[in-house]
Amino acid sequence: MTNTIEFEAVEKHYGTLRALDRIDLTISGGVTGLLGPNGAGKTTLMRIAATVLAPDAGKIRLLGRDPELADERVEIRRRLGYMPQEPGFYRNFTVFELVDYVAILKHLTDRKSRHDEVRRVLGLVDLTGASHQKVRAISGGMRRRLALAQALLGDPELLVLDEPTAGLDPEQRLRFREVVSQLPGRPVVLISTHQTEDVVALCERTIVLVGGKVRFDGTPSALATTASGRVWTAAEQDSLAILSWRMGDGRFRHMGDPPTGAMQVEPTIDDAYLLLAGRSEAEVGS
Amino acid sequence: MSARTSASPQVIGALARFDGRKLATSGWVLVGLGIAALGTAAFVSVVFTDASATWEDDVWTAHVGFMLLAVFTMVAVNWAALRDHREHTTEQYESLPADRATRIVAMLGAAALPALGSTLLFGAVAWFASTQLAVPALTIVHVLHNGALVLMLSSLGLALAAWIPNPFLAPVAAFAFYLIHPGESVATWHAIWPMATLLSGGLAIWHIAYLVGLTVIFAALAQARWRARGSQAIALLAGSAIVAVALTVIISRVCPTAGSCLL
C-alpha cells in the first residue's frame, strides 16, 4: 500500500520558534486524529500536509508524490481536500456559487457534472436548503459545514481538516462524524482537533503533538492506557496531583502520581492527553 | 509554496464564464451600463428633437457614457480580483490546483463579457446614428475601440490588485484617467491617453493596437506577481514592442499635425 502522507525529519521554524521539530510520520489509511495544545504545531503540520506551506527542512511525500515539484503538486491538489482552521468565504456569493467556484478551481470543468457534484456535497453537509442564500446571511455553524463541503468536492483521496468541529453544536458534531465515517472511497483523513470525543468516535489512530514533537502515536485506546495507574479519586483535593477537579458528585478526580492506597479509576483519553500534554509542556518549558 | 502550476484552457474557460457572470451583474458594471444608457438616451433624444444635430457635435454624450462604463468595469474587475485579500481566503485556495496566475488570466477573460457588451451597445448607437445623421468618419474600428478600452482598463485593474491590494486605488486611478481628458485643445501627444478617439479609421487601428499592447503589459505584470516565468517576460516584451510601434506610428507618421486627428 502506498503511504498517503510521509514526513521525514520535517522541520518548520517561525523566527526562533521551532513549530515542527524533526517530525517523522507515515500515514497510509483511515482516520487519524491530531491532538495537541495551542501552539503545539498542529496547524503548521496540517498546512504542510495541505501543500500551502513548505517545510524548512526534511522530506515530504503526499499521495506518493513530491509537493516540491510543480506538476506533482498540482496532481496532489486535485486529490486533496483541505478545510483550514479559519476558513474564509466570499460573503457576496451564494452557498452554491461558492462551492461551484471552488469546484472549478479544483479542475471540475464540465458544468453539468460539476453542478451535480456541488449539490452532492451540499447534501452531505445538510446545506441543500441554504444553496441560494448569500454566505454573509448564514450562521457560523453553517459556514463551517460549507467549508467542509468544499473540502469534500471530487471525493478527495486525502482530507486535511483543521479543527473541523470548532463552533459546531452537539447535533452538528454528530452529523460531522456521520459524514466523515461514511465518506465514499474511504479517503485518508487527517483531523486536527481539541475535541478528544471526536478522536474516540472517529479515529483509528491518534497523534499527540507537543512543542513541535510527536509525543504519542497509536490508537485512542492505547493513548488512554498511558494514563493507567495515574488517575484516582478522593474526597479531598490532593496536593500531589498534577491536575485535579471536583466532579459532580463532590469527589475530586486527580491525575499524576497517586499516593499509596489511592482509589484508582479507569483513565479516559482525556486524562491521558492532559497528562501527556501537561508533562511534555513542563519538559519543553524546563 | 510558490505558485508554479498550470491549468488547462477548459479550467480558464470555466473560470472566465463564472467570473464573467459575476462581473456582468456586479453593482459597478450595472452603474456603468446605466450611465452609458443615459448618455445614449441623451444622444438619441437630441437626434430626434434637434434638426441641427450632428454626429461630431452630439455623440459625445453617448461616448462619455461608454468611457465611464469602461472605468466602472475596471473598478469591478479590481474589486473582484481583491476578493481573496478582502475575505482572507488566500490560504484556503492555495491548496487548490488552479493557482492565482490562472485566475488572473480567467478574470481578464471574464472582462471580455462587458467588453463585448460595450462594443455591441456602442455599435447599436453608431448604427442608429448612421440611419439618422451623416457620420463620415465613423468606422467599425471606432466601435471596436470601446471593447479594447474595457479590456485595457480591466487589465490595469488586475495589475493594481496584484501589486497594490488596496480597494481605494482602482477607483482613484480610474477616475484620474477620466478626469485628465485633454479637452478641446488637443495635442498630438494626447494620443497616449487611452480614452483618446482618433478620427480616421487608420489612426484608430493603431490606437487599438496601443491599447492591446497595454493590456498585454498589465496582464503580464499581474501574473508576474504570482508566477514569474519566461512567458511573462516574453509577454512584457511583446506588449512593450506593440505599444512602442503603435505610438511611433500615431505620433510620428500618421498624426503629424497637432490638434488634427483627435476627437
Interface residues (C-beta under 8 A of the other chain):
Chain A: R47 A50 T51 V52 L53 A54 P67 A70 D71 R73 V74 R77 R78 L80 Y82 P84 E86 P87 G88 F89 Y90 R91 E97 D100 Y101 V102 I104 L105 K106 H107 T109 R111 R114 A147 V160
Chain B: M1 R4 T5 S6 A7 S8 Q10 V11 G13 A14 L15 F18 K22 R83 D84 E87 H88 T89 T90 E91 Q92 Y93 E94 S95 L96 P97 A98 R103
